[in-house]
Amino acid sequence: MSSLRLEENRKLATAAAVCPLSNCQFSGVVISAIADEQKLEFANKYRGSCTLLCSYDSQGVVLRIVADDDRSHVLKEYMISADTDAAQMGRRSYAVSLESDNLVLRFASEQDQQLFRKVVENVKHLRPKSVFSQRTEESSASQYFQFYGYLSQQQNMMQDYVRTSTYQRAILGNSIDFQDKIVLDVGAGSGILSFFAVQAGAAKVYAIEASNMAQYAQQLVESNNVQHKISVIPGKIEEIELPEKVDVIISEPMGYMLYNERMLETYLHARKWLKPQGKMFPTHGDLHIAPFSDESLYSEQYNKANFWYQSAFHGVDLTTLHKEGMKEYFRQPIVDTFDIRICMAKSVRHVCDFLNDKEDDLHVIDIPLEFHILQTGICHGLAFWFDVEFSGTTQNVWLSTSPTAPLTHWYQVRCLLPMPIFIKQGQTLTGRVLLEANRRQSYDVTIDLHIEGTLISSSNTLDLKNPYFRYTGAPVQAPPGTSTQSPSEQYWTQVDSQGSRNSSSMLNGTISVNGMGDGSMDITHGLMHPH
């Protein structure tokens, strides 16, 4: 190999440590595979020598093998990652375990072998981890991207009419912010927000998606003939490179209780590509927190834990696990919806400014609480919901997950206290909520509450990663004790207001009530069971 070619490869290998788009290649490589592990015998895997084409991406190094005499056909493709086992064998050979293949690569020169070894070591040891990789467990990231790689999960979000329609209205209603602009879609999924940006007149949209959904987004882009407008880029925003700065960043980064999944940090990280005075849709998020009273919910969780209080379950005493069972159930945030009248005070609002807050600000979120109690009762915990605002040039649009707003796939979240506290109207409830980020893409949530002027307090720590999905689809019931008039009399008064024609339409024990459906009345009961 010429000294010029060696120097070129050295520069490429050095650049690879910084730029994941660098490439290098090695020709004249003889590739052998282990034919007999016991005898340690090797056999040529391919006829003749090969060329190794190395290209860097966000996962490591893609290694493509082509024949020296026919580079138009890729014989095999592998991924070299931080977990790849590799070792030097002599001066010109290198052993590497790739997927199910154990290969020995014999290079044309010692220099080539050394350069290839540096490429592998760069992936395994020297290459710095991205911000995402530093804060995320590998198993959590794998599950996360697998989950969002399913079309069914994308469908679940897209069919949230409130979510999808609000995004479309916010974007189209502020088309002046998108017309002829460069747009970045972070965590694009199916690419639906990218399509909205194009509908609003965007000149170019970079749709970044780290899951396998990227391939489906590309299919949609091509089938809708907008490939000249939307460029789908597989990868994480923390690891990819863009060819230019953008005017607008769009994303749907909110999780349960706003912060779950830690996607907001990724959204804030994307600002490195935003031009000065650029726009972000959404622009900020408000987390609302309020104390609530719900004896039914508390009893439901408490009784679940009482399963472990049995001393003769099939002849086995389970009681030693009762305490741990209680802890586990009360560590679960509850995802469902409720009537806002269970809230005992006006909600406290905590604001996250997507344009100015830093990623580090979301690692530990300490929210002070002060509630002026509006009704006497038992406080069973805290309820959470969020609103986000799209601040555009033409109009501001809000997306709300409040219990007073139409239901979304985020629902609301409630965190129970194992020891509820009785509190009176006019008293002040103080404390804090502490959200501490963990590497499982979620938060540990600590609640501390205290009734001012007393020694009464209660606390709990919950795992936001492990919620209990309680929503059943049944209509939300009003909290007990909210009726100030007789419901029965209210009903019959409403019937009477419809006119006497309703009461005269009795036929076979059925009365038709306008606006109330059909009400059935069993007139045979009184005939068969006279008093």
RAMOPE-V235682 format. One record per helix or strand of 2 or more residues. SS is the DSSP state (H for helix, E for strand). FROM is the first residue (numbers start at 0). LEN is the number of residues. If there is no record, write none. Layout:
ss=SS from=FROM len=LEN
ss=SS from=FROM len=LEN
//
This chain:
ss=H from=2 len=14
ss=E from=22 len=14
ss=E from=40 len=4
ss=E from=49 len=8
ss=E from=59 len=8
ss=E from=69 len=11
ss=E from=84 len=5
ss=E from=92 len=6
ss=E from=100 len=6
ss=H from=109 len=17
ss=H from=130 len=5
ss=H from=137 len=10
ss=H from=150 len=8
ss=H from=160 len=12
ss=H from=174 len=3
ss=E from=181 len=5
ss=H from=191 len=8
ss=E from=203 len=6
ss=H from=212 len=11
ss=E from=229 len=5
ss=E from=245 len=6
ss=H from=262 len=11
ss=E from=273 len=8
ss=E from=283 len=9
ss=H from=294 len=15
ss=H from=318 len=12
ss=E from=331 len=5
ss=H from=339 len=3
ss=E from=347 len=6
ss=H from=358 len=4
ss=E from=363 len=9
ss=E from=376 len=15
ss=E from=395 len=5
ss=E from=411 len=12
ss=E from=427 len=11
ss=E from=441 len=10
ss=E from=456 len=13
ss=H from=486 len=11
ss=H from=499 len=4
ss=E from=509 len=4
ss=E from=516 len=4
ss=H from=523 len=5
//
